[in-house]
Amino acid sequence: MKAIIRNGDGGPEVLQLSEVPPPQTTQTQLLVDVKATALNRADLIQRRGGYPPPQGESEILGLEIAGTVAGMGVAVTGFNEGDRIFGLVGGGGYAEQAVIDYRMAMVIPEKWSFEEAAAVPEVFFTANENIFTLGQLAEGETILIHAGGSGVGTAGIQIAHHAGARVFVTAGSSNKIENCKALGAIAGINYKRSDFATEIERLTDGEGVDVVLDFIGAPYLARNLQILKAKGRLLQVGLMGGSATEIDLGMVMRKRLQIIGSVMRPQSLDEKIAITQRFVQRWLPKLKAGTLRPVIDSVYPLAEAREAHQYMEANRNFGKIILKI
Ligand SMILES: NC(=O)c1ccc[n+]([C@@H]2O[C@H](COP(=O)([O-])OP(=O)(O)OC[C@H]3O[C@@H](n4cnc5c(N)ncnc54)[C@H](OP(=O)(O)O)[C@@H]3O)[C@@H](O)[C@H]2O)c1
């Protein structure tokens, strides 16, 4: 089969379309003819040699797939060849074929394209797990979502807004902020022009927010804690700005704050099945009904994975970048 492989660690130029052996299924896996996959920020880190796949997972990039069932292990139940499915994988998406445990595979709603389906798993799972399962965001509460125009941001804004929360965002351009407002954010802060903490204090009459979803890390940590209300929750989900800094732990104690970190990829199969189920129960029906939608920025052919990586690395996307196979 054809797949994008990494010819060493480095920039987008290391990505190369090559012929590789197809994956073998275990007893509980489906073999999938992949029709679409999507980029995630983690792919850029893996391409440079970081964020290795968990043991037993494919070395090929790609954390989510949409396609048709082409075969299956002996213990699989409930699926037939030709079924249209999508889901989260530990790796292997940038390829003509991939494998997925059948308990993590979801049937693609009839009206959806493969591209739409591939845009959903990683960002909606991440947003739901962090904002609700870990962050316990409740109706009427306030949340600040950094990098509102990221794939995860575009999912997070929609589900938090749908749950009745008041959503603030940061983003690097007025265009991205307007797009975030169209998804349900009530206000946006261009972090390149103003200090987000000062702006949040102004926008909330000095009250601050209940929850912060952060992907930037070190340079934002002190300010994230500063703008949290008493009993506020900081969800640390990315470190695009760096990982090491100092904070005043006194503020964490006085305000009874919680700092919660998480990464999806290394979690156990059982945990990922549970994550899939929570998404299927709460948000898949809303996506099927069109109340929520995957936000797709652009679609590239698999052979142009390099160009797609350059585009993401330049922070130009609003929502998901898809690779079509
Ligand atoms: N922990 C997990 O399980 C998990 C799962 C999925 C994703 N993530 C993390 O979630 C984040 C978003 O991922 P994604 O794939 O949705 O990203 P994405 O679509 O590539 O969007 C990232 C956006 O973040 C902004 N940004 C980049 N560097 C920045 C910086 N130093 N300071 C402020 N803003 C910056 C840029 O938008 P602007 O134009 O606004 O600057 C960029 O377009 C990443 O950190 C990723 O690693 C974590």
The ligand as a Tripos MOL2 file, in Angstrom:
@<TRIPOS>MOLECULE
LIG
   48    52     1     0     0
SMALL
NO_CHARGES

@<TRIPOS>ATOM
      1 N1         -3.5140   16.4340   25.2280 N.am      1 LIG1
      2 C1         -4.1960   15.9100   24.2170 C.2       1 LIG1
      3 O1         -4.7440   14.8120   24.3300 O.2       1 LIG1
      4 C2         -4.3030   16.6620   22.9360 C.ar      1 LIG1
      5 C3         -5.0660   16.1490   21.8790 C.ar      1 LIG1
      6 C4         -5.2010   16.9270   20.7080 C.ar      1 LIG1
      7 C5         -4.5540   18.1530   20.6300 C.ar      1 LIG1
      8 N2         -3.7930   18.5860   21.6640 N.ar      1 LIG1
      9 C6         -3.0940   19.8800   21.6150 C.3       1 LIG1
     10 O2         -4.0470   20.8730   21.3170 O.3       1 LIG1
     11 C7         -3.4140   21.9460   20.6450 C.3       1 LIG1
     12 C8         -4.1920   22.2460   19.3870 C.3       1 LIG1
     13 O3         -4.0430   21.1650   18.4790 O.3       1 LIG1
     14 P1         -4.6800   21.2590   17.0210 P.3       1 LIG1
     15 O4         -4.2410   20.0750   16.2540 O.co2     1 LIG1
     16 O5         -6.1310   21.5170   17.1840 O.co2     1 LIG1
     17 O6         -3.9170   22.5930   16.5170 O.3       1 LIG1
     18 P2         -3.9610   23.4400   15.1740 P.3       1 LIG1
     19 O7         -5.2270   23.2100   14.4390 O.co2     1 LIG1
     20 O8         -2.6500   23.2690   14.5110 O.co2     1 LIG1
     21 O9         -4.0260   24.9470   15.7320 O.3       1 LIG1
     22 C9         -3.0210   25.4720   16.5190 C.3       1 LIG1
     23 C10        -3.1670   27.0200   16.5930 C.3       1 LIG1
     24 O10        -2.5920   27.4620   17.8030 O.3       1 LIG1
     25 C11        -2.1040   28.7890   17.6450 C.3       1 LIG1
     26 N3         -0.7360   28.8400   18.1600 N.ar      1 LIG1
     27 C12         0.3350   28.1410   17.7280 C.ar      1 LIG1
     28 N4          1.4160   28.4290   18.4500 N.ar      1 LIG1
     29 C13         1.0270   29.3410   19.3680 C.ar      1 LIG1
     30 C14         1.6870   30.0390   20.4270 C.ar      1 LIG1
     31 N5          2.9920   29.8540   20.6950 N.pl3     1 LIG1
     32 N6          0.9750   30.9100   21.1690 N.ar      1 LIG1
     33 C15        -0.3320   31.1020   20.9300 C.ar      1 LIG1
     34 N7         -1.0290   30.4670   19.9350 N.ar      1 LIG1
     35 C16        -0.3370   29.6090   19.1800 C.ar      1 LIG1
     36 C17        -2.1860   29.1210   16.1650 C.3       1 LIG1
     37 O11        -3.3170   29.9470   15.9360 O.3       1 LIG1
     38 P3         -3.2500   31.5680   16.0480 P.3       1 LIG1
     39 O12        -3.3940   32.0690   14.6610 O.co2     1 LIG1
     40 O13        -4.4030   31.8850   16.9110 O.co2     1 LIG1
     41 O14        -1.9240   31.9170   16.6600 O.co2     1 LIG1
     42 C18        -2.4160   27.7480   15.5150 C.3       1 LIG1
     43 O15        -3.1420   27.8390   14.2980 O.3       1 LIG1
     44 C19        -1.9720   21.5020   20.4060 C.3       1 LIG1
     45 O16        -1.1510   22.0200   21.4160 O.3       1 LIG1
     46 C20        -2.0610   19.9950   20.5210 C.3       1 LIG1
     47 O17        -0.8330   19.4220   20.8790 O.3       1 LIG1
     48 C21        -3.6790   17.8680   22.8050 C.ar      1 LIG1
@<TRIPOS>BOND
     1     1     2 1
     2     2     3 2
     3     2     4 1
     4     4     5 ar
     5     4    48 ar
     6     5     6 ar
     7     6     7 ar
     8     7     8 ar
     9     8     9 1
    10     8    48 ar
    11     9    10 1
    12     9    46 1
    13    10    11 1
    14    11    12 1
    15    11    44 1
    16    12    13 1
    17    13    14 1
    18    14    15 2
    19    14    16 1
    20    14    17 1
    21    17    18 1
    22    18    19 2
    23    18    20 1
    24    18    21 1
    25    21    22 1
    26    22    23 1
    27    23    24 1
    28    23    42 1
    29    24    25 1
    30    25    26 1
    31    25    36 1
    32    26    27 ar
    33    26    35 ar
    34    27    28 ar
    35    28    29 ar
    36    29    30 ar
    37    29    35 ar
    38    30    31 1
    39    30    32 ar
    40    32    33 ar
    41    33    34 ar
    42    34    35 ar
    43    36    37 1
    44    36    42 1
    45    37    38 1
    46    38    39 2
    47    38    40 1
    48    38    41 1
    49    42    43 1
    50    44    45 1
    51    44    46 1
    52    46    47 1
@<TRIPOS>SUBSTRUCTURE
     1 LIG1         1 GROUP 0 **** ****
